[in-house]
């Protein structure tokens, strides 16, 4: 079994950890992942949904921290300026960032057709 930071007596923050010490211990948070392996193709995406409702209508508080300044992001400035997110968070490779952004926009419009009327 993999050891965690807590196994070494270290803590992060002041709140207690959940049963599994995982993001999915937070009520309502869902995580999904898809990996593509086909010949030379080895890629994937991880989706984090903070709650099961309409994120565009019920935004959640968010913050960011840049570790190395090299990662490609879309929406980070909005998080820094507004302190909220309005879509799921998708983690992927550099060349798939645009595809993920397009998918999030399409999904937001599907759930909220009125936002496409501007």
N, C-alpha and C positions, 0 to 999 in steps of 0.2 A: 504494500500500500504506500502511496506517495505521502511524504511528510509535508506538513504545512508549517508556516511561520510560527503559528501558535505552539507547535510541538517543541520549538526551541525557546519558548517562554517569551516570545515577542508578541505585542499586540499592535493593532492598527486602529486608531480612533478610540472612542470611549464606549461605544455600544457593544452589547454582547453579540457573539456570532450565532448563527442559526444552527440547526441540527446537522447540516452537511457542510457548514462553512462555505456556502456557495451563493452566488447571486440569486439562484432560484429559491433560496430560503425566504426571500422577501415576498410577502403575499402579493399575488397578482402578476409578478414578473415572470415572463416566459422567454425561453431561449431556444432557438432552432438553428440547425446547421445543415449545410449541403456541401458535399465534396464531389467534384467531377474528376474522374480518372479515366482517360481514354487515350491510349497511345502516349503522345508527348504532352497531352493536356493534363495538368495536375493543378487544380485550383479549387476555390470554394468560397463560401460566404457564411457568416454567422449573423443571425438576427436577434436583437434584444428588444423585447416589447415590454415597456414599463407597466402597462396595464392592458386589459382586454378590450377597452373601449376605443372611442374615436380620439386618437391623440391630437388631431388638429383642433378639435373642439375642447378637449380636456388636456391641455398641455401639462407637462411635468417639469418640476424644477431640475435644473442641470448646471453643471460646471465643467470646466475643462482644465487640463494641464498638459502642456507640450513637453514631451520627454526629450526627443532628439531633433525636432524641427524639420525632419525629412519626410515624414509621412504625408500622404495626400488626404486632405479633408474637404468635405463640402458641408457647410452649415456651422462650422466651428465659430465663425464670427458672430452668428446669430446667438449661439449659446453664450458667448462672452458678453454680448451687448444686452440681451434680454434675460439671460439666466433661465431659459426654458427650451425644451425640444417639443416638436409637434409631429414627429414621425418616429418610427422605430429606428434604432441605431443598427447600422449594418457595418460589419467588419469584413474587409476583403483585401485583395492585392491591388497594387497601384493601377494596373490597367483595367480593372473592373469597377473602379470608383464611379465613373460616368454611367455605366450600366446600372449600378445600384441606385444612383441618384434618379435616373429616369424611372426606374421601377417604383421608387418611393413617391415621386411626383404623380405618376399614373394612379397609384393606390390612393393617394390623398384626394385626387380628383374623383375617383370612383366612389369614395365614401362621402365626398362633399362636392357634388357637381356645381354648386353655386360659386366655388372659388375659381372656376375656369371661365367665368363670365367677364372678368376684368379686361 
